[in-house]
């Protein structure tokens, strides 16, 4: 199974109702995504950091995920200031850095890190299967929930199949090069992986039907909203409304 190192904990955030987490995280992410005011974005970033600290997550694991999330952001910092029209800040030979491009890249960086940190603090602290059942109770379409759960459940199985195929190629003396034989071999690898994935999906579907699967998962966990959930929901709603006020009232 895919490791869920953040879901194992005893913090206040870990014990919250998954349905509350999903709703609050969705509202928070939408507000952050459409905000442009730097005061609102900075406040939201500090709020996400506070949530991560409250969940008592490993700093090293959080840092590794942030590095992955910011991989694309690095390219935006390289290209946006050079291609975005606006006031010139610096001229480097035939290239010029625009003030608007730098501001745009900074906004994207703040939004990305804020939303990723918030999701790590809330959604990653809940087991994936509990998230799936919470989505179903929030009336998310069943097919989307099934797709979410099956993707999580079998992505590592597909990866193991990929490793077996690549190991078989290495045993037969395959060495990747920049030639047609290498390209053809990788094309066969992808095709065989798709064929085996389809075959496994058919066998899993038949096995589920034989066991009486009727299109719905059932969970032994029963969600209940407690006092802590109400306090968390109230506090986050107040914070989100504060971000809305900072974005749309202070900028007028």
MODELLER restraints for C-alpha pairs under 7 A, 6 or more apart:
rsr = mdl.restraints
at = mdl.atoms
rsr.add(forms.Gaussian(group=physical.xy_distance, feature=features.Distance(at['CA:1:A'], at['CA:156:A']), mean=6.52, stdev=0.5))
rsr.add(forms.Gaussian(group=physical.xy_distance, feature=features.Distance(at['CA:2:A'], at['CA:156:A']), mean=6.51, stdev=0.5))
rsr.add(forms.Gaussian(group=physical.xy_distance, feature=features.Distance(at['CA:6:A'], at['CA:57:A']), mean=6.55, stdev=0.5))
rsr.add(forms.Gaussian(group=physical.xy_distance, feature=features.Distance(at['CA:6:A'], at['CA:124:A']), mean=5.67, stdev=0.5))
rsr.add(forms.Gaussian(group=physical.xy_distance, feature=features.Distance(at['CA:6:A'], at['CA:125:A']), mean=4.99, stdev=0.5))
rsr.add(forms.Gaussian(group=physical.xy_distance, feature=features.Distance(at['CA:7:A'], at['CA:124:A']), mean=5.93, stdev=0.5))
rsr.add(forms.Gaussian(group=physical.xy_distance, feature=features.Distance(at['CA:7:A'], at['CA:125:A']), mean=3.90, stdev=0.5))
rsr.add(forms.Gaussian(group=physical.xy_distance, feature=features.Distance(at['CA:7:A'], at['CA:126:A']), mean=4.99, stdev=0.5))
rsr.add(forms.Gaussian(group=physical.xy_distance, feature=features.Distance(at['CA:7:A'], at['CA:127:A']), mean=5.55, stdev=0.5))
rsr.add(forms.Gaussian(group=physical.xy_distance, feature=features.Distance(at['CA:8:A'], at['CA:125:A']), mean=6.99, stdev=0.5))
rsr.add(forms.Gaussian(group=physical.xy_distance, feature=features.Distance(at['CA:11:A'], at['CA:55:A']), mean=5.42, stdev=0.5))
rsr.add(forms.Gaussian(group=physical.xy_distance, feature=features.Distance(at['CA:11:A'], at['CA:56:A']), mean=6.80, stdev=0.5))
rsr.add(forms.Gaussian(group=physical.xy_distance, feature=features.Distance(at['CA:12:A'], at['CA:55:A']), mean=6.77, stdev=0.5))
rsr.add(forms.Gaussian(group=physical.xy_distance, feature=features.Distance(at['CA:13:A'], at['CA:54:A']), mean=6.81, stdev=0.5))
rsr.add(forms.Gaussian(group=physical.xy_distance, feature=features.Distance(at['CA:13:A'], at['CA:55:A']), mean=5.33, stdev=0.5))
rsr.add(forms.Gaussian(group=physical.xy_distance, feature=features.Distance(at['CA:13:A'], at['CA:122:A']), mean=6.71, stdev=0.5))
rsr.add(forms.Gaussian(group=physical.xy_distance, feature=features.Distance(at['CA:14:A'], at['CA:55:A']), mean=6.75, stdev=0.5))
rsr.add(forms.Gaussian(group=physical.xy_distance, feature=features.Distance(at['CA:14:A'], at['CA:125:A']), mean=5.47, stdev=0.5))
rsr.add(forms.Gaussian(group=physical.xy_distance, feature=features.Distance(at['CA:14:A'], at['CA:126:A']), mean=6.53, stdev=0.5))
rsr.add(forms.Gaussian(group=physical.xy_distance, feature=features.Distance(at['CA:16:A'], at['CA:229:A']), mean=5.70, stdev=0.5))
rsr.add(forms.Gaussian(group=physical.xy_distance, feature=features.Distance(at['CA:17:A'], at['CA:223:A']), mean=6.37, stdev=0.5))
rsr.add(forms.Gaussian(group=physical.xy_distance, feature=features.Distance(at['CA:17:A'], at['CA:224:A']), mean=6.69, stdev=0.5))
rsr.add(forms.Gaussian(group=physical.xy_distance, feature=features.Distance(at['CA:17:A'], at['CA:225:A']), mean=6.26, stdev=0.5))
rsr.add(forms.Gaussian(group=physical.xy_distance, feature=features.Distance(at['CA:17:A'], at['CA:229:A']), mean=6.41, stdev=0.5))
rsr.add(forms.Gaussian(group=physical.xy_distance, feature=features.Distance(at['CA:18:A'], at['CA:126:A']), mean=6.79, stdev=0.5))
rsr.add(forms.Gaussian(group=physical.xy_distance, feature=features.Distance(at['CA:18:A'], at['CA:131:A']), mean=6.17, stdev=0.5))
rsr.add(forms.Gaussian(group=physical.xy_distance, feature=features.Distance(at['CA:18:A'], at['CA:134:A']), mean=5.94, stdev=0.5))
rsr.add(forms.Gaussian(group=physical.xy_distance, feature=features.Distance(at['CA:19:A'], at['CA:134:A']), mean=5.23, stdev=0.5))
rsr.add(forms.Gaussian(group=physical.xy_distance, feature=features.Distance(at['CA:20:A'], at['CA:229:A']), mean=6.99, stdev=0.5))
rsr.add(forms.Gaussian(group=physical.xy_distance, feature=features.Distance(at['CA:20:A'], at['CA:233:A']), mean=6.84, stdev=0.5))
rsr.add(forms.Gaussian(group=physical.xy_distance, feature=features.Distance(at['CA:21:A'], at['CA:122:A']), mean=5.95, stdev=0.5))
rsr.add(forms.Gaussian(group=physical.xy_distance, feature=features.Distance(at['CA:21:A'], at['CA:123:A']), mean=6.66, stdev=0.5))
rsr.add(forms.Gaussian(group=physical.xy_distance, feature=features.Distance(at['CA:22:A'], at['CA:123:A']), mean=6.98, stdev=0.5))
rsr.add(forms.Gaussian(group=physical.xy_distance, feature=features.Distance(at['CA:24:A'], at['CA:236:A']), mean=7.00, stdev=0.5))
rsr.add(forms.Gaussian(group=physical.xy_distance, feature=features.Distance(at['CA:25:A'], at['CA:118:A']), mean=6.98, stdev=0.5))
rsr.add(forms.Gaussian(group=physical.xy_distance, feature=features.Distance(at['CA:25:A'], at['CA:119:A']), mean=6.78, stdev=0.5))
rsr.add(forms.Gaussian(group=physical.xy_distance, feature=features.Distance(at['CA:28:A'], at['CA:240:A']), mean=6.21, stdev=0.5))
rsr.add(forms.Gaussian(group=physical.xy_distance, feature=features.Distance(at['CA:29:A'], at['CA:115:A']), mean=5.71, stdev=0.5))
rsr.add(forms.Gaussian(group=physical.xy_distance, feature=features.Distance(at['CA:32:A'], at['CA:41:A']), mean=6.66, stdev=0.5))
rsr.add(forms.Gaussian(group=physical.xy_distance, feature=features.Distance(at['CA:32:A'], at['CA:111:A']), mean=6.19, stdev=0.5))
rsr.add(forms.Gaussian(group=physical.xy_distance, feature=features.Distance(at['CA:33:A'], at['CA:111:A']), mean=6.17, stdev=0.5))
rsr.add(forms.Gaussian(group=physical.xy_distance, feature=features.Distance(at['CA:35:A'], at['CA:41:A']), mean=6.91, stdev=0.5))
rsr.add(forms.Gaussian(group=physical.xy_distance, feature=features.Distance(at['CA:35:A'], at['CA:247:A']), mean=6.14, stdev=0.5))
rsr.add(forms.Gaussian(group=physical.xy_distance, feature=features.Distance(at['CA:36:A'], at['CA:107:A']), mean=6.95, stdev=0.5))
rsr.add(forms.Gaussian(group=physical.xy_distance, feature=features.Distance(at['CA:36:A'], at['CA:247:A']), mean=6.96, stdev=0.5))
rsr.add(forms.Gaussian(group=physical.xy_distance, feature=features.Distance(at['CA:37:A'], at['CA:247:A']), mean=5.42, stdev=0.5))
rsr.add(forms.Gaussian(group=physical.xy_distance, feature=features.Distance(at['CA:40:A'], at['CA:243:A']), mean=5.36, stdev=0.5))
rsr.add(forms.Gaussian(group=physical.xy_distance, feature=features.Distance(at['CA:40:A'], at['CA:246:A']), mean=5.59, stdev=0.5))
rsr.add(forms.Gaussian(group=physical.xy_distance, feature=features.Distance(at['CA:40:A'], at['CA:247:A']), mean=5.94, stdev=0.5))
rsr.add(forms.Gaussian(group=physical.xy_distance, feature=features.Distance(at['CA:41:A'], at['CA:110:A']), mean=6.47, stdev=0.5))
rsr.add(forms.Gaussian(group=physical.xy_distance, feature=features.Distance(at['CA:41:A'], at['CA:111:A']), mean=6.84, stdev=0.5))
rsr.add(forms.Gaussian(group=physical.xy_distance, feature=features.Distance(at['CA:44:A'], at['CA:114:A']), mean=6.54, stdev=0.5))
rsr.add(forms.Gaussian(group=physical.xy_distance, feature=features.Distance(at['CA:45:A'], at['CA:110:A']), mean=7.00, stdev=0.5))
rsr.add(forms.Gaussian(group=physical.xy_distance, feature=features.Distance(at['CA:45:A'], at['CA:114:A']), mean=4.74, stdev=0.5))
rsr.add(forms.Gaussian(group=physical.xy_distance, feature=features.Distance(at['CA:48:A'], at['CA:114:A']), mean=5.91, stdev=0.5))
rsr.add(forms.Gaussian(group=physical.xy_distance, feature=features.Distance(at['CA:48:A'], at['CA:117:A']), mean=5.60, stdev=0.5))
rsr.add(forms.Gaussian(group=physical.xy_distance, feature=features.Distance(at['CA:48:A'], at['CA:118:A']), mean=4.90, stdev=0.5))
rsr.add(forms.Gaussian(group=physical.xy_distance, feature=features.Distance(at['CA:49:A'], at['CA:117:A']), mean=6.74, stdev=0.5))
rsr.add(forms.Gaussian(group=physical.xy_distance, feature=features.Distance(at['CA:51:A'], at['CA:118:A']), mean=6.85, stdev=0.5))
rsr.add(forms.Gaussian(group=physical.xy_distance, feature=features.Distance(at['CA:51:A'], at['CA:121:A']), mean=5.70, stdev=0.5))
rsr.add(forms.Gaussian(group=physical.xy_distance, feature=features.Distance(at['CA:52:A'], at['CA:117:A']), mean=6.77, stdev=0.5))
rsr.add(forms.Gaussian(group=physical.xy_distance, feature=features.Distance(at['CA:52:A'], at['CA:121:A']), mean=4.75, stdev=0.5))
rsr.add(forms.Gaussian(group=physical.xy_distance, feature=features.Distance(at['CA:55:A'], at['CA:121:A']), mean=6.03, stdev=0.5))
rsr.add(forms.Gaussian(group=physical.xy_distance, feature=features.Distance(at['CA:73:A'], at['CA:109:A']), mean=6.49, stdev=0.5))
rsr.add(forms.Gaussian(group=physical.xy_distance, feature=features.Distance(at['CA:76:A'], at['CA:105:A']), mean=6.33, stdev=0.5))
rsr.add(forms.Gaussian(group=physical.xy_distance, feature=features.Distance(at['CA:77:A'], at['CA:105:A']), mean=5.82, stdev=0.5))
rsr.add(forms.Gaussian(group=physical.xy_distance, feature=features.Distance(at['CA:80:A'], at['CA:101:A']), mean=5.15, stdev=0.5))
rsr.add(forms.Gaussian(group=physical.xy_distance, feature=features.Distance(at['CA:80:A'], at['CA:105:A']), mean=6.55, stdev=0.5))
rsr.add(forms.Gaussian(group=physical.xy_distance, feature=features.Distance(at['CA:81:A'], at['CA:97:A']), mean=4.93, stdev=0.5))
rsr.add(forms.Gaussian(group=physical.xy_distance, feature=features.Distance(at['CA:81:A'], at['CA:98:A']), mean=5.16, stdev=0.5))
rsr.add(forms.Gaussian(group=physical.xy_distance, feature=features.Distance(at['CA:81:A'], at['CA:101:A']), mean=4.02, stdev=0.5))
rsr.add(forms.Gaussian(group=physical.xy_distance, feature=features.Distance(at['CA:81:A'], at['CA:102:A']), mean=5.13, stdev=0.5))
rsr.add(forms.Gaussian(group=physical.xy_distance, feature=features.Distance(at['CA:82:A'], at['CA:95:A']), mean=6.63, stdev=0.5))
rsr.add(forms.Gaussian(group=physical.xy_distance, feature=features.Distance(at['CA:82:A'], at['CA:96:A']), mean=5.84, stdev=0.5))
rsr.add(forms.Gaussian(group=physical.xy_distance, feature=features.Distance(at['CA:82:A'], at['CA:97:A']), mean=5.01, stdev=0.5))
rsr.add(forms.Gaussian(group=physical.xy_distance, feature=features.Distance(at['CA:82:A'], at['CA:98:A']), mean=6.50, stdev=0.5))
rsr.add(forms.Gaussian(group=physical.xy_distance, feature=features.Distance(at['CA:84:A'], at['CA:98:A']), mean=6.39, stdev=0.5))
rsr.add(forms.Gaussian(group=physical.xy_distance, feature=features.Distance(at['CA:84:A'], at['CA:100:A']), mean=6.83, stdev=0.5))
rsr.add(forms.Gaussian(group=physical.xy_distance, feature=features.Distance(at['CA:84:A'], at['CA:101:A']), mean=4.95, stdev=0.5))
rsr.add(forms.Gaussian(group=physical.xy_distance, feature=features.Distance(at['CA:85:A'], at['CA:98:A']), mean=6.43, stdev=0.5))
rsr.add(forms.Gaussian(group=physical.xy_distance, feature=features.Distance(at['CA:86:A'], at['CA:98:A']), mean=5.31, stdev=0.5))
rsr.add(forms.Gaussian(group=physical.xy_distance, feature=features.Distance(at['CA:86:A'], at['CA:99:A']), mean=6.26, stdev=0.5))
rsr.add(forms.Gaussian(group=physical.xy_distance, feature=features.Distance(at['CA:86:A'], at['CA:100:A']), mean=5.52, stdev=0.5))
rsr.add(forms.Gaussian(group=physical.xy_distance, feature=features.Distance(at['CA:87:A'], at['CA:98:A']), mean=5.28, stdev=0.5))
rsr.add(forms.Gaussian(group=physical.xy_distance, feature=features.Distance(at['CA:87:A'], at['CA:99:A']), mean=5.38, stdev=0.5))
rsr.add(forms.Gaussian(group=physical.xy_distance, feature=features.Distance(at['CA:87:A'], at['CA:100:A']), mean=6.79, stdev=0.5))
rsr.add(forms.Gaussian(group=physical.xy_distance, feature=features.Distance(at['CA:88:A'], at['CA:96:A']), mean=6.35, stdev=0.5))
rsr.add(forms.Gaussian(group=physical.xy_distance, feature=features.Distance(at['CA:88:A'], at['CA:97:A']), mean=5.68, stdev=0.5))
rsr.add(forms.Gaussian(group=physical.xy_distance, feature=features.Distance(at['CA:88:A'], at['CA:98:A']), mean=4.45, stdev=0.5))
rsr.add(forms.Gaussian(group=physical.xy_distance, feature=features.Distance(at['CA:88:A'], at['CA:99:A']), mean=6.02, stdev=0.5))
rsr.add(forms.Gaussian(group=physical.xy_distance, feature=features.Distance(at['CA:89:A'], at['CA:97:A']), mean=5.47, stdev=0.5))
rsr.add(forms.Gaussian(group=physical.xy_distance, feature=features.Distance(at['CA:89:A'], at['CA:98:A']), mean=5.47, stdev=0.5))
rsr.add(forms.Gaussian(group=physical.xy_distance, feature=features.Distance(at['CA:89:A'], at['CA:99:A']), mean=5.65, stdev=0.5))
rsr.add(forms.Gaussian(group=physical.xy_distance, feature=features.Distance(at['CA:90:A'], at['CA:96:A']), mean=5.66, stdev=0.5))
rsr.add(forms.Gaussian(group=physical.xy_distance, feature=features.Distance(at['CA:90:A'], at['CA:97:A']), mean=5.16, stdev=0.5))
rsr.add(forms.Gaussian(group=physical.xy_distance, feature=features.Distance(at['CA:91:A'], at['CA:97:A']), mean=6.36, stdev=0.5))
rsr.add(forms.Gaussian(group=physical.xy_distance, feature=features.Distance(at['CA:129:A'], at['CA:149:A']), mean=6.78, stdev=0.5))
rsr.add(forms.Gaussian(group=physical.xy_distance, feature=features.Distance(at['CA:132:A'], at['CA:145:A']), mean=5.82, stdev=0.5))
rsr.add(forms.Gaussian(group=physical.xy_distance, feature=features.Distance(at['CA:132:A'], at['CA:149:A']), mean=6.42, stdev=0.5))
rsr.add(forms.Gaussian(group=physical.xy_distance, feature=features.Distance(at['CA:135:A'], at['CA:145:A']), mean=6.82, stdev=0.5))
rsr.add(forms.Gaussian(group=physical.xy_distance, feature=features.Distance(at['CA:136:A'], at['CA:142:A']), mean=6.57, stdev=0.5))
rsr.add(forms.Gaussian(group=physical.xy_distance, feature=features.Distance(at['CA:136:A'], at['CA:145:A']), mean=6.61, stdev=0.5))
rsr.add(forms.Gaussian(group=physical.xy_distance, feature=features.Distance(at['CA:158:A'], at['CA:197:A']), mean=6.89, stdev=0.5))
rsr.add(forms.Gaussian(group=physical.xy_distance, feature=features.Distance(at['CA:162:A'], at['CA:193:A']), mean=6.65, stdev=0.5))
rsr.add(forms.Gaussian(group=physical.xy_distance, feature=features.Distance(at['CA:176:A'], at['CA:182:A']), mean=5.56, stdev=0.5))
